[in-house]
Amino acid sequence: MKNLLLILLSLFSLNVLSSTQDEIDHLIRFVAATDCKYERNGTIHNGTKAAEHINKKYEYFSDDIQSTEDFIKYSATQSKMSGKFYKVHCGNKAPIKSRDWLSAELKAYRKTQK
């Protein structure tokens, strides 16, 4: 019985990790494909460059990331050097913090996965 419980917990953990990785992969693809502009420390970048930067930070902070929300927090929210928040500029809309933009996309993505 104890072994069965360990097996079930292991399968659950693998499923959670797989789901988190799927969400992170989706967000990186979402950033890379966007027509919106990504602002880091006052410099504007296209989606491809933004995704490259986020992916580098993801690799650097991978030991600290346990959830997709951690991914957003550590990899795509603000500069660790300047402390400035990243912003996203989409069309004529007011710029928003990348954290809010990515959290909204994560919420929408999760709805499609149910």
N, C-alpha and C positions, 0 to 999 in steps of 0.2 A: 504494500500500500504506500509506504514511504517513497519507494522508487517511482511509482506511478505519479505521485505528487511532484516529485523532482522533474520528471519528464514533462508533465503538463506545464509547470512553471518555466522550464527551458523553452518549450514551444511558444508559450505566450511571450517571453522575452524576445525571441527571434522574430516573431510577428510584429512586435512593437518597433524593434530596430529596423525591420524591413519597411514598415510603414513610414517611419521617420525619414529614412533615407529616400524613399519615393517622394515625400513632400519636399525635402531639401533639393533634390534633383529637379523637381518641378519648378521651384522658386528660382533656381539658377537659370533654367531654360526660359522662364518668364521674363527675367531681367534681360537676358541676352537678346530676346526677340522683341523687346519693347521699342516703340518709336519715341517714348518719353526720354528725357535727358536726366542723367544722374549727376548731382552736384556733390563733389567732395572737396572740402576746404576751399570753396570758391571757384573751383575749376569744373567745367561742364564736360561730361563724358557720355558717349553713346552707350546703348545697352550692352554691346559686346565687351567694351572696355570695363564697364561696371561689373559685369558678370565675372570677368577675369580677376578683377581685384577682390571681389567677394569670395571667389573660389580660393584665392591665395590665403585670405584671412581664415576661411573655413579650415583649410589644411593646418594652419598655424594653431588655431584654437580647438582642434578636433578633440583633444582630451577633455575639454571643458564642456563639450556639447553633448547633452543627453536627450534633447528634444528639438523639435523644429523651432520652437520659440527661443531656445538657447542659440540656435543657428542665427536667427534674425538678430538677437541681442549682440552676439559676439562678432558676427561676420558682416552685418549689413546695416548697422544703426548709426555708428559714429566713428570718427577718427580717434584712435587711441593716443595719437601724438598731440593733436590740437584740442581734442574734446568736442569739436564741432559736430553737430548732427548732419548726416547725409540727407539731402533733399532730392525730391523727384519733381521734375517740371514736365507736365503733360498738357500740351496745347496751350489754350488760353486760361486754363485753371490756375489758381494760386498754387505755388509750390507746397508740397507736403513732406513731412518727415518720411524717410524711406521705411522706418519701422512701421508706421501706420499703413503705408501703401502695401508693403509685403504682408502685413497681418491681415489686411482685407483680402488679398489674393489667397492667402492660406485658408481663410474661412470659406471663401468661394470654392476652392479646390476640395476641401474636406466635404462640402455638401455634395459634390459630384461623385465622391468615393463611397457614399453610403449605399 
